[in-house]
């Protein structure tokens, strides 16, 4: 037994309406998440001469913070509601020390350093997909100028 053309159109309209509602909700949620402070976004140019490498902490596709590497320390990214990642900074790199995510893949991705980031499978990054968190090592001396000629 086949559906009538009217029932098919009605079902399509319901699906399209649900998708539009979901898109609107996601847009509203993205506006409610706090954006990084202006100080964090401006930090790299000011610190470029102070450190050989930096950790960019990217949360929900926005820069949440920039940490100059140098002293060994920990940085906690607490998103509330029990969503927490702890990043261990090293003089020349970082690793995800702990996370409240279920799969713990980010914790097992290993250490990213100025010496190994070019040979790692995930490059200069560590990802915690359940928490929408990306950690990325940035080495200013290795960053090519857009005006530099191709080799």
C-alpha positions as CSV (number, residue, x, y, z in Angstrom):
1,X,0.0,0.0,0.0
2,X,1.4,3.4,-1.0
3,X,1.0,6.7,0.7
4,X,-1.1,9.3,-1.1
5,X,0.7,12.3,-2.6
6,X,-0.9,14.6,0.0
7,X,0.4,12.5,2.9
8,X,3.9,12.5,1.3
9,X,3.9,16.3,0.9
10,X,2.6,16.7,4.5
11,X,5.5,14.5,5.8
12,X,8.0,16.5,3.8
13,X,6.7,19.7,5.2
14,X,7.0,18.3,8.8
15,X,10.6,17.2,8.2
16,X,11.5,20.6,6.6
17,X,9.9,22.5,9.5
18,X,11.7,20.3,12.1
19,X,15.0,21.0,10.4
20,X,14.4,24.8,10.3
21,X,13.4,24.7,14.0
22,X,16.6,22.8,14.8
23,X,18.7,25.3,12.8
24,X,17.1,28.2,14.6
25,X,17.8,26.6,18.0
26,X,21.4,26.0,17.1
27,X,21.8,29.6,16.0
28,X,20.3,30.9,19.3
29,X,22.6,28.6,21.3
30,X,25.7,29.7,19.4
31,X,24.8,33.3,20.4
32,X,24.4,32.4,24.1
33,X,27.8,30.8,24.4
34,X,30.3,33.4,25.7
35,X,32.8,34.6,23.1
36,X,36.4,34.9,24.0
37,X,37.6,38.2,25.5
38,X,39.0,40.8,23.3
39,X,42.2,40.6,25.3
40,X,42.7,36.9,24.4
41,X,42.2,37.6,20.8
42,X,44.8,40.4,20.8
43,X,47.3,38.5,22.9
44,X,49.3,36.8,20.2
45,X,50.6,39.9,18.5
46,X,51.7,41.4,21.8
47,X,53.3,38.2,23.0
48,X,54.9,37.1,19.7
49,X,58.3,38.1,20.9
50,X,57.9,36.6,24.3
51,X,57.4,32.9,23.4
52,X,58.6,30.5,20.8
53,X,55.2,28.8,20.6
54,X,51.6,29.2,21.8
55,X,48.6,27.1,22.5
56,X,45.4,28.3,20.9
57,X,42.3,27.0,22.8
58,X,39.4,26.9,20.4
59,X,36.0,26.3,21.9
60,X,32.9,26.0,19.6
61,X,35.0,27.3,16.7
62,X,36.0,30.5,18.6
63,X,39.3,31.3,20.2
64,X,38.7,30.9,23.9
65,X,42.2,31.6,25.0
66,X,45.9,31.8,23.9
67,X,48.6,30.5,26.2
68,X,52.3,31.2,25.7
69,X,54.4,28.1,26.2
70,X,57.3,28.3,28.6
71,X,56.5,27.4,32.1
72,X,55.0,24.0,32.9
73,X,51.4,24.5,34.2
74,X,47.8,23.4,33.8
75,X,44.9,25.3,32.2
76,X,41.3,24.3,33.0
77,X,38.6,24.8,30.5
78,X,35.3,24.6,32.5
79,X,32.2,25.0,30.3
80,X,29.8,24.4,33.2
81,X,27.4,21.5,33.7
82,X,30.3,19.2,34.5
83,X,32.0,19.7,31.1
84,X,35.7,20.2,32.0
85,X,39.0,19.7,30.2
86,X,42.4,20.1,31.8
87,X,45.4,20.9,29.6
88,X,49.0,20.4,30.8
89,X,51.4,22.9,29.3
90,X,55.0,22.1,28.8
91,X,57.9,24.4,27.9
92,X,57.7,23.2,24.3
93,X,54.2,21.7,24.0
94,X,51.0,20.4,25.6
95,X,48.7,17.4,26.2
96,X,45.2,16.9,27.4
97,X,45.6,15.8,31.0
98,X,42.0,15.0,31.7
99,X,38.5,15.4,30.3
100,X,35.0,14.6,31.5
101,X,34.0,13.3,28.1
102,X,32.9,9.7,27.8
103,X,35.3,8.3,25.2
104,X,38.6,9.9,26.5
105,X,40.1,10.0,23.0
106,X,41.5,13.5,23.5
107,X,43.5,12.2,26.5
108,X,45.0,9.4,24.5
109,X,46.0,11.6,21.6
110,X,49.4,12.2,23.2
111,X,51.7,15.2,23.5
112,X,52.1,17.9,20.9
113,X,55.5,19.5,20.9
114,X,57.5,21.9,18.7
115,X,59.6,18.9,17.7
116,X,56.8,16.5,16.8
117,X,53.8,18.4,15.5
118,X,54.8,18.1,11.9
119,X,55.0,14.3,12.1
120,X,51.9,13.6,14.2
121,X,48.8,12.1,12.5
122,X,46.7,15.0,13.8
123,X,49.4,17.5,13.3
124,X,49.6,20.4,15.8
125,X,46.1,19.7,17.2
126,X,44.3,17.7,19.9
127,X,40.6,17.4,19.6
128,X,37.8,16.7,22.2
129,X,34.9,16.4,19.8
130,X,32.2,15.7,22.5
131,X,33.1,19.1,24.1
132,X,33.7,20.9,20.8
133,X,37.2,21.8,22.0
134,X,40.3,22.0,19.8
135,X,43.9,22.6,21.1
136,X,46.4,23.8,18.5
137,X,50.1,24.5,18.8
138,X,51.1,27.6,16.9
139,X,54.8,28.2,16.2
140,X,55.2,31.8,14.9
141,X,58.7,31.2,13.5
142,X,57.3,28.2,11.4
143,X,54.3,30.2,10.1
144,X,54.9,31.4,6.6
145,X,54.0,34.8,5.5
146,X,51.2,34.9,2.9
147,X,53.5,36.9,0.7
148,X,56.3,34.3,0.9
149,X,57.0,32.6,-2.4
150,X,56.2,28.9,-2.8
151,X,59.2,26.5,-2.7
